Amino acid sequence: MAVPSSSSRSMWDAVTSGTGSRWTLGTLVLVHLAAYNESGGPGTMIGMAGAALFAVFAGVCKSSVKSLQMYYIRTTHRVDFFVLFLAKWMEILALFSACAVLVRTLSSSLDAMTGGLARMYILGRNSPENEPWPDVIGVVVIFLITGMFMLGLENTKIFTLLMVAGVVTVATIIAVITGLRGNFELFRSEAVLPRGVAGLLSGAALTSFSFSSDVLNGNYCKRLLGFAVIFLVLLSNGLIGACLTALIKFSTGHEYEAVPMLAILENKDFHKAIPAVACLLVLTCSGALLELFPEMYNQIVQLTTSDWKILAKQIGYENRDSGSPILAVFTGGSLCAMLAFACPLQNLVYILAASNLLATFLRAFYLLYIPFRPQYMEQQNDSSLAYSRLNTSAKPPAKPPSSSSNGNGSASSTSHKSKKSVWFFRKPSSGSVLAGGRSSKTPNGGPHDQEHEREWLLLGEPPSPKAPDSPPCVESTILSDQVSDIECIAASLAKPENTDSDEAEEDEDSSTDIDAIVDEYRQKVKVSAAGPLDSSTLRLPTTTSWRFTVILIGLITVGSVMTACGLMVWETNTVMVGVNVVFIPSAILMLFPRYDQTTSTTPAVLTCVITLLGATVLFAASFVLSWPALALWFMAGLFLFIRCDTWCCLCLERPTSHAMLIASSSGPTKRTIRVPRPPKGSIISTRIAGHS
């Protein structure tokens, strides 16, 4: 059997990793809604071109965020972690809304297959004809899909092939109807922007979700493949927009149509084809829903991992029989059902666009400020840093030798000082201390070798004085992680198992309180100037540059908001001022010192600024009808972020043993045994020896 090539596997992975479902949602739902209800056919095509360009910048930013170590960020930088968590939180809301939009289209198509009888039987004869709302049929569909995934349903290639075949068939039907009943004079007579720039931006915001931002990951070839996928999605959506331009006479006097495809068939006198097309839409939307739904609850599962620790671990546990995370599936299905039942379709698509754009804004904002923030040290007076041990003895400082002293006396005093010092660095040259330069001398054998080793470990230095010199690395030698310090202390204090009982007791006494040892040793460490730093070879952010960076980033954000407001009301002066406020501080920001980006995946400053500006402009077009849902979702995420670490996650990580040996803080020889109380109402089957 022939093995598929790597390019074909990459293309298939791109289709099955959420790109195919987004393409289906955009081609069958979002493009139709934008052309029929928002901006018309020509405005939709122009807006999709802008949305595709924005998707390229958003994909670059998202690929950079995926390479971050979330565990380290969560334990060291809470503000950074909160920004990234909000981006992921808004992305989950976008997936909820996308599933709800697909379900609304599916329920409307089911109602069209029955000729409207299902809607009248459930909601009554006075229910709106444009969409079945409140969507009882959609809630039933969501709970059916939730139950199937809880029982172990998995998305396979069959569903993906059915989805792709359905999209191609629907596109062919639209092309045939355009050739038979299309009015090509509308290309000249139809207004390009019937609702102005606000309508153009709203159409671009709605269609932005159809371009996946996950296709620009990996190496150079995979990124080229991602660009090709974005171009193909733009081409297919553009062809659909061109067909809709010839089929739709845009007007604002009608209600918000849920399935414009069925309305077009009815207006063009294709009444007999409506049930067949509705059945095809049900099949295609079901395939797209079977891809988006696992992506949605997998995002919930990620919040239970050790990298995030937002939700309880029990939510992400997989069932032993079905192999699926039942609690995560049920949670996602319930929230999606509530959203589909409560919101009209117009609010759903605006929530989808706004949450997706807000997640992109937060990622771009994080990547914009993170290279300019001083992370490891603060440079002062052009000096590098070195560690040395303080003299904790109570002896007075020795008098300096007189000028009449001979060379032997000075040599003896120098040797005396070197003997009293525990360890030392060689003289730095041009920032060699920062680069990890160490003295070529290592302590020879003796009773103090173990103490030397412990001190090096406690100071956060990765290489030992006994090990050879490590290659130069500025950031790794200065960074002193608290977690790694404690692990190194525990490793250095560990003893072999074949020691005597007395020595084992002494080891237990010495290792009872690691925190006290850390404090004791770190009180003996000082930071001293170790020589001049060559500013031409190493320019790192300082506190002063960081303060100016915060001001400039604030100006960029204010300028983006001014540009968005000016475009919405079409005030050219406001737009020009806002653009200048955005790009002039950006040009100044490029001159500031920042961490070297040649070995990292952090995008350029201009890429982050353009993404920030585009997300703000498109978000302003979808903010009016989505801000209540965004505010509620933000408050829920803020509550989880603040309270979950104390009430929901750490309380479930208790040790499983029935006896815990905890060192008392009153003395090193006292021990306290705490035995957890048995559950209320339980029966203890065995008796403790010596008790009746």
C-alpha positions in Angstrom: 0.0 0.0 0.0 1.3 3.4 -0.9 2.3 5.7 2.0 0.8 9.2 1.7 3.3 12.0 1.3 4.1 14.4 4.1 2.4 17.3 2.2 -0.8 15.3 1.9 -0.7 14.4 5.6 -0.1 18.0 6.5 -3.0 19.1 4.3 -5.2 16.5 5.9 -4.1 17.5 9.4 -5.0 21.1 8.5 -8.4 20.2 7.4 -9.2 17.9 10.4 -7.7 20.2 13.0 -10.5 22.8 12.9 -9.7 24.5 9.5 -12.3 22.4 7.7 -15.1 23.2 10.1 -14.2 26.9 10.1 -14.2 26.8 6.3 -17.6 25.1 6.3 -19.0 27.6 8.7 -17.7 30.5 6.7 -18.8 29.2 3.3 -22.3 28.1 4.2 -23.3 30.5 7.0 -21.1 33.5 7.7 -20.5 34.6 4.1 -24.3 34.3 3.4 -25.2 36.2 6.6 -22.7 39.0 5.8 -23.9 39.3 2.1 -27.6 39.1 2.9 -27.9 41.0 6.2 -24.7 43.1 6.7 -22.8 44.6 3.7 -24.1 43.1 0.4 -22.1 41.0 -2.1 -19.4 43.5 -3.1 -18.8 44.7 0.4 -18.5 41.1 1.6 -15.8 40.3 -0.9 -13.8 43.4 0.1 -14.3 42.6 3.8 -13.1 39.0 3.3 -9.9 40.1 1.7 -9.2 42.3 4.7 -10.2 39.4 7.0 -7.7 37.1 5.2 -4.9 39.6 5.6 -5.7 40.0 9.3 -5.8 36.2 9.7 -2.2 36.0 8.5 -1.0 38.4 11.2 -3.2 36.7 13.8 -1.8 33.3 12.9 1.8 34.5 13.3 0.9 35.8 16.8 -0.9 32.6 17.8 2.0 30.4 16.6 4.3 32.4 18.9 2.1 32.0 21.9 1.9 28.2 21.4 5.6 27.9 22.0 5.4 29.5 25.5 6.0 27.5 28.7 2.7 28.1 30.5 3.8 26.4 33.7 6.8 28.8 34.1 4.6 31.9 33.3 1.9 30.8 35.8 4.4 30.4 38.6 6.4 33.6 38.0 4.3 36.2 36.2 0.7 36.3 37.2 -0.2 39.3 35.0 1.2 37.6 31.9 -0.7 34.5 32.8 -3.9 36.4 33.3 -3.6 38.0 29.8 -3.0 34.6 28.2 -5.7 33.0 30.2 -8.2 35.7 29.1 -7.2 35.0 25.5 -7.9 31.3 25.9 -11.1 32.0 27.8 -12.4 34.2 24.9 -11.4 31.6 22.4 -13.5 29.1 24.3 -16.4 31.5 24.1 -15.9 31.8 20.3 -16.0 28.0 20.0 -19.2 27.9 22.0 -20.8 30.5 19.7 -19.6 28.7 16.6 -21.3 25.5 17.7 -24.4 27.5 18.6 -24.5 29.1 15.1 -24.1 25.7 13.4 -26.9 24.3 15.6 -29.2 27.2 14.7 -28.6 26.7 11.0 -29.2 23.0 11.5 -32.5 23.5 13.3 -33.7 26.1 10.7 -32.9 23.5 8.0 -34.8 20.8 9.9 -37.8 23.2 10.2 -37.6 23.9 6.4 -37.6 20.2 5.7 -41.0 20.0 7.5 -42.3 23.1 5.8 -42.4 25.1 9.0 -44.6 22.7 10.9 -42.0 21.9 13.5 -41.6 25.5 14.4 -45.4 26.1 14.6 -46.0 23.0 16.7 -43.2 23.9 19.2 -43.3 27.7 19.3 -46.8 28.4 17.9 -48.1 30.1 14.8 -47.0 33.5 15.9 -43.3 32.5 16.1 -40.9 34.4 13.8 -40.4 32.9 10.4 -36.8 33.9 9.9 -35.5 31.6 12.6 -36.8 29.2 15.2 -36.1 31.1 18.4 -36.0 30.1 21.3 -34.3 27.2 19.7 -35.8 24.1 21.3 -34.8 21.9 18.3 -31.2 23.1 18.7 -31.0 22.2 22.4 -32.2 18.7 21.6 -29.5 18.4 18.9 -26.8 19.6 21.2 -27.7 17.2 24.0 -27.8 14.3 21.5 -24.3 15.2 20.3 -23.1 15.6 23.9 -24.5 12.2 24.8 -22.8 10.6 21.8 -19.4 12.1 22.7 -19.8 11.1 26.3 -20.4 7.5 25.2 -17.1 7.6 23.2 -18.0 9.0 19.7 -14.9 10.2 17.9 -14.6 12.3 14.8 -13.3 10.2 11.9 -12.4 10.8 8.3 -15.9 9.7 7.2 -17.5 12.8 8.8 -14.8 15.1 7.3 -15.3 13.7 3.8 -19.1 14.1 4.1 -18.6 17.7 5.3 -16.3 18.5 2.4 -18.6 16.8 -0.1 -21.6 18.8 1.3 -19.7 22.1 1.0 -18.7 21.4 -2.6 -22.3 20.3 -3.5 -23.8 23.4 -2.0 -21.3 25.6 -3.8 -22.2 23.9 -7.0 -25.9 24.4 -6.5 -25.3 28.1 -5.8 -23.2 28.4 -9.0 -26.0 26.6 -11.0 -28.7 28.9 -9.7 -26.5 31.9 -10.4 -26.1 30.8 -14.0 -29.8 30.2 -14.4 -31.4 33.1 -12.5 -28.6 35.4 -11.6 -28.8 39.1 -12.5 -25.2 40.1 -13.6 -26.3 43.7 -14.0 -26.1 44.0 -10.2 -22.3 44.0 -10.4 -22.5 47.5 -11.9 -25.7 48.8 -10.3 -25.2 47.4 -6.7 -23.6 49.8 -4.3 -20.2 48.7 -3.1 -20.8 49.9 0.5 -24.6 50.1 1.0 -24.2 50.5 4.8 -21.0 52.5 4.7 -17.7 51.6 6.3 -19.5 50.3 9.4 -21.2 47.7 7.3 -17.9 46.8 5.6 -16.2 46.3 8.9 -19.0 44.3 10.4 -19.0 41.9 7.4 -15.2 41.5 7.7 -15.5 40.9 11.5 -18.1 38.1 10.9 -16.1 36.4 8.2 -12.8 36.5 10.2 -13.6 33.3 12.0 -13.7 31.3 8.8 -9.9 31.7 8.5 -8.1 29.5 11.0 -5.2 31.0 12.9 -3.7 27.5 13.7 -2.3 26.8 10.2 0.9 28.9 10.5 2.7 26.6 13.0 5.8 24.7 12.4 8.7 25.1 10.0 9.0 27.1 6.8 7.3 24.5 4.6 4.3 24.2 7.0 3.9 27.9 7.1 3.8 28.1 3.3 1.2 25.4 3.4 -0.7 27.5 5.9 -0.6 30.5 3.6 -1.9 28.3 0.8 -4.8 27.1 3.0 -5.7 30.7 3.9 -5.6 31.7 0.2 -7.8 28.7 -0.8 -10.4 29.6 1.8 -10.4 33.2 0.6 -10.8 32.0 -3.0 -13.7 29.8 -2.2 -15.5 32.4 -0.1 -14.8 35.0 -2.7 -16.5 32.9 -5.4 -19.5 32.4 -3.1 -19.6 36.2 -2.5 -19.5 36.8 -6.3 -22.5 34.4 -6.8 -24.4 36.1 -4.0 -23.8 39.5 -5.6 -25.7 38.3 -8.7 -28.5 36.7 -6.6 -29.2 39.2 -3.9 -30.6 42.8 -4.1 -29.3 44.1 -0.8 -31.9 45.9 1.4 -32.2 46.6 5.1 -36.0 46.4 5.4 -36.1 42.7 6.2 -35.5 40.7 9.3 -32.3 39.0 10.1 -32.5 35.8 8.0 -31.0 32.7 9.6 -30.5 30.7 6.4 -30.2 33.0 3.4 -29.7 30.1 1.1 -33.2 28.9 1.6 -34.6 32.4 1.2 -32.7 32.7 -2.1 -34.3 29.5 -3.4 -37.7 30.7 -2.4 -37.2 34.1 -4.1 -35.9 32.5 -7.3 -38.9 30.0 -7.5 -37.0 26.9 -6.6 -39.5 25.7 -4.0 -39.2 22.0 -4.7 -35.4 22.1 -4.1 -35.8 23.6 -0.6 -36.2 20.3 1.3 -33.3 18.7 -0.6 -31.0 21.7 0.0 -32.1 21.8 3.7 -31.2 18.1 4.1 -27.8 18.8 2.5 -27.3 21.7 4.9 -28.2 19.4 7.9 -25.6 16.8 6.8 -22.9 19.4 6.2 -23.5 21.3 9.4 -23.5 18.1 11.4 -20.0 17.2 10.0 -18.7 20.7 10.9 -20.2 20.4 14.4 -18.5 17.1 15.0 -15.2 18.8 14.4 -15.8 22.0 16.4 -17.4 20.2 19.4 -14.3 18.1 20.3 -12.1 21.2 19.9 -14.3 23.1 22.3 -14.2 20.5 25.1 -10.5 19.9 24.6 -9.9 23.5 25.4 -11.8 23.0 28.6 -9.7 19.9 29.4 -6.5 22.0 28.9 -7.6 24.3 31.7 -7.4 21.4 34.1 -3.8 20.5 33.3 -0.8 21.4 35.4 0.2 24.2 33.0 -3.0 26.1 33.6 -4.6 24.8 36.8 -7.8 26.8 36.4 -10.4 24.1 36.7 -10.4 21.0 38.8 -8.5 18.0 37.5 -11.6 15.8 37.8 -13.2 17.7 34.9 -10.5 16.4 32.6 -10.5 12.8 33.7 -11.3 10.3 31.0 -13.8 7.6 31.5 -12.4 4.1 31.7 -15.0 2.6 29.4 -15.6 5.3 26.8 -12.2 7.0 26.9 -13.7 10.5 26.8 -13.7 13.3 29.5 -17.3 13.0 30.5 -17.4 16.1 32.8 -15.7 18.3 30.2 -18.1 17.1 27.5 -21.1 17.7 29.6 -19.9 21.1 30.8 -19.3 22.3 27.2 -22.5 20.8 25.9 -24.6 22.4 28.6 -23.1 25.9 28.1 -23.4 25.6 24.4 -27.1 24.6 24.7 -27.8 27.5 27.0 -26.2 29.9 24.5 -28.1 28.4 21.6 -31.4 28.5 23.4 -31.2 32.1 24.7 -29.6 34.2 22.0 -30.9 35.1 18.5 -28.7 34.3 15.6 -27.6 37.9 15.1 -26.3 38.1 18.6 -24.6 34.7 18.3 -22.6 35.7 15.2 -21.6 39.0 16.8 -20.5 37.2 20.0 -18.6 34.8 17.8 -16.7 37.6 16.0 -16.1 39.7 19.1 -14.7 36.9 21.2 -12.4 35.7 18.5 -11.1 39.2 17.8 -10.7 39.9 21.5 -8.6 36.8 22.0 -6.4 37.9 19.1 -6.0 41.4 20.6 -4.9 39.9 23.9 -2.3 37.7 22.3 -0.9 40.5 20.2 -0.8 42.8 23.3 1.1 40.2 25.3 3.7 39.7 22.5 4.1 43.5 22.1 5.2 44.3 25.6 7.0 41.1 26.7 10.3 41.6 24.8 10.7 45.1 26.3 10.2 44.1 30.0 13.3 43.5 32.1 13.0 39.9 33.2 16.2 38.9 35.0 18.1 41.9 36.2 18.4 45.7 36.3 21.5 47.3 34.9 22.9 50.2 36.8 26.1 52.2 36.1 27.0 49.9 33.2 28.1 47.1 35.5 27.5 43.4 35.3 26.6 41.2 38.3 28.5 38.6 40.2 27.7 36.6 43.3 29.9 36.5 46.4 29.5 35.3 49.9 29.3 37.7 52.8 31.6 37.3 55.8 29.2 36.6 58.7 31.8 36.4 61.4 31.8 39.0 64.1 35.5 39.8 63.7 36.3 43.5 62.9 37.6 44.2 59.4 41.4 43.9 59.0 43.4 47.1 58.7 44.8 47.8 55.3 48.5 47.1 54.8 50.8 50.1 55.0 52.8 51.4 52.1 56.0 50.2 53.7 54.9 46.6 53.7 57.0 44.3 51.5 55.8 42.0 48.8 55.8 38.9 51.1 53.5 40.6 53.5 51.0 41.5 50.7 51.2 38.0 49.3 50.6 36.5 52.7 47.6 38.7 53.3 46.2 37.9 49.8 46.6 34.2 50.4 45.0 34.5 53.8 42.0 36.2 52.2 41.7 33.5 49.6 41.8 30.8 52.2 39.0 32.5 54.2 36.8 32.9 51.1 34.7 29.8 50.3 34.5 30.3 46.5 35.2 33.0 44.1 35.0 34.1 40.5 37.8 35.0 38.2 38.1 38.5 37.1 35.4 39.3 34.5 36.2 40.7 31.1 33.5 42.3 29.0 30.6 40.7 30.7 32.2 37.3 31.1 30.4 36.9 34.4 27.1 37.3 32.7 28.1 34.9 30.0 28.6 32.1 32.6 32.4 32.4 32.9 33.8 30.6 36.0 37.2 30.3 37.6 39.2 27.5 36.2 40.0 26.4 39.8 37.8 23.9 41.4 37.9 22.9 45.1 40.0 19.9 45.6 38.9 17.0 47.8 38.2 17.9 51.4 35.5 18.1 54.1 34.1 21.2 52.6 33.4 19.9 49.1 29.8 19.1 49.9 29.3 22.5 51.3 30.7 24.1 48.2 28.3 22.0 46.1 25.3 23.1 48.2 26.1 26.7 48.0 26.4 26.6 44.2 23.1 24.9 44.0 21.4 27.3 46.4 22.6 30.3 44.3 20.7 29.0 41.3 23.8 28.3 39.2 23.2 25.4 36.9 26.8 24.3 36.6 28.7 23.0 39.6 32.2 24.2 40.5 33.3 20.6 39.9 31.8 20.5 36.4 33.4 22.0 33.3 32.5 25.5 32.1 29.2 25.7 30.3 28.8 27.6 27.0 28.0 31.3 27.3 24.4 32.1 28.0 23.4 35.4 29.4 19.8 34.7 30.4 20.3 31.1 31.7 23.0 32.0 34.2 21.2 35.0 35.7 17.8 33.4 35.9 17.3 31.9 39.3 14.0 30.0 39.5 12.6 29.4 42.9 11.3 26.0 42.1 14.6 24.7 40.7 16.4 26.1 43.8 14.2 24.0 46.1 14.7 20.9 44.0 18.4 21.3 44.0 18.5 21.8 47.8 16.4 18.6 48.2 18.8 16.7 45.9 21.9 18.0 47.7 20.6 17.2 51.2 19.6 13.6 50.2 21.8 10.9 51.7 22.6 7.3 50.5 20.3 4.6 51.8 23.0 2.5 53.3 23.9 4.9 56.1 23.6 4.2 59.8 20.4 5.0 61.8 22.1 7.9 63.6 23.2 9.5 60.4 19.8 9.0 59.0 18.2 10.8 61.9 20.7 13.7 61.5 19.8 13.9 57.8 16.1 14.1 58.7 16.8 16.8 61.2 18.8 18.8 58.7 16.2 18.4 55.9 13.1 19.2 57.9 12.9 22.9 56.9 14.3 23.6 53.5 12.9 27.1 53.4 14.9 28.0 56.5 18.1 26.8 54.8 17.3 28.8 51.7 16.9 31.9 53.8 20.1 31.3 55.7 22.2 30.9 52.6 20.6 33.7 50.7 21.3 36.1 53.5 25.0 35.4 52.9 24.8 36.3 49.2 25.2 39.8 47.9 25.2 41.3 44.4 28.3 43.3 43.7 29.7 45.2 40.7 32.0 42.9 38.7 33.3 45.1 35.9 32.1 47.2 33.0 29.5 45.8 30.6 30.0 46.3 26.9 26.9 48.0 25.7 27.7 47.5 22.1 27.5 43.7 22.4 24.6 43.5 24.9 21.7 45.8 25.2 19.0 44.6 27.6 15.9 46.4 28.8 16.1 48.4 32.0 13.6 49.8 34.4 13.8 53.3 32.7 13.3 51.8 29.2 10.4 49.7 30.5 8.6 52.8 31.9 8.8 54.5 28.6 7.7 51.3 26.8 4.6 51.2 29.0 3.8 54.8 28.0 4.3 54.1 24.3 2.2 50.9 24.4 -0.6 52.9 26.1 -0.4 55.5 23.2 -0.6 52.7 20.7 -3.7 51.3 22.3 -5.3 54.7 22.6 -4.5 55.4 18.9 -6.1 52.0 17.9 -9.3 52.9 19.7 -9.3 56.4 18.1 -8.9 54.8 14.7 -11.7 52.3 15.3 -14.1 55.0 16.5 -13.2 57.3 13.6 -13.9 54.5 11.1 -17.2 53.6 12.6 -18.5 57.2 12.4 -16.3 57.9 9.4 -14.5 60.9 10.7 -11.4 61.3 8.6 -9.6 63.6 11.0 -10.0 61.2 13.9 -8.8 58.3 11.7 -5.6 60.2 10.6 -4.8 61.3 14.2 -5.4 57.7 15.4 -3.1 56.2 12.8 -0.3 58.7 13.6 -0.7 57.9 17.3 -0.3 54.2 16.5 2.6 54.2 14.2 4.8 57.0 15.5 5.2 55.4 19.0 5.7 52.1 17.2 8.6 53.5 15.3 10.1 54.9 18.5 9.5 51.6 20.2 11.7 49.8 17.7 14.7 51.7 18.9 14.3 50.6 22.5 16.5 47.7 23.9 14.7 44.4 23.9 15.7 40.8 24.3 17.2 39.2 21.2 14.5 37.7 19.0 16.7 35.8 16.6 16.5 32.6 18.6 12.8 33.0 19.7 9.5 32.9 18.0 8.4 36.3 19.1 7.1 38.2 16.1 8.3 41.7 15.1 7.0 44.8 16.8 5.3 46.0 13.6 3.5 42.6 13.3 2.1 42.9 16.8 1.1 46.6 16.2 -0.8 45.8 13.0 -2.5 42.8 14.6 -3.5 45.0 17.6 -4.8 47.7 15.3 -6.8 45.3 13.1 -8.3 43.5 16.0 -9.4 46.8 17.6 -11.0 48.1 14.4 -12.9 44.8 13.7 -13.9 44.4 17.4 -15.4 47.9 17.4 -17.7 46.8 14.5 -19.0 43.8 16.5 -19.0 45.3 20.1 -22.5 46.8 20.2 -24.5 43.6 20.1 -22.0 41.4 22.0 -20.8 43.4 25.0 -23.3 41.9 27.5 -22.2 38.4 26.8 -18.5 39.4 26.8 -18.9 41.2 30.1 -20.6 38.2 31.7 -18.0 35.8 30.3 -15.2 38.0 31.5 -16.6 38.2 35.0 -16.9 34.4 35.1 -13.3 34.0 34.0 -12.0 36.6 36.5 -13.8 34.7 39.3 -12.2 31.4 38.3 -8.8 33.0 38.0 -8.9 34.6 41.4 -10.6 31.9 43.4 -9.9 28.6 41.7 -6.3 28.2 43.0 -7.6 28.2 46.6 -11.0 26.7 46.5 -11.2 24.5 43.5 -7.8 23.0 42.5 -5.4 22.9 45.5 -8.0 21.5 47.8 -8.4 18.5 45.5 -4.6 17.7 45.5 -4.4 16.2 49.0 -1.9 13.4 49.6 -3.5 9.9 49.4 -1.6 8.4 52.4 -3.5 8.1 55.7 -0.6 9.4 57.7 1.4 12.6 57.0 4.6 13.3 58.9 4.9 17.1 59.3 7.8 18.9 61.0 6.8 21.2 63.8 8.1 24.7 63.7 8.8 24.8 67.4 11.8 22.6 67.4 13.8 20.3 65.0 13.3 17.2 67.1 9.5 17.3 67.5 7.3 15.5 65.1 3.5 15.7 64.7 1.5 12.8 63.1 -1.7 14.0 61.6 -4.2 11.3 60.6 -7.2 12.4 58.6 -10.5 11.8 60.2 -12.6 9.0 58.5 -15.6 10.1 56.5 -18.8 10.6 58.5 -20.9 7.5 58.8 -18.1 5.1 57.7 -17.4 1.9 59.6 -13.8 1.0 60.6 -13.5 -2.8 60.0 -10.2 -3.3 61.9 -9.1 -2.3 65.4 -5.9 -0.6 66.4 -3.6 -2.8 68.5 -3.7 -1.9 72.2 -7.2 -0.4 72.1 -10.5 -2.0 72.9 
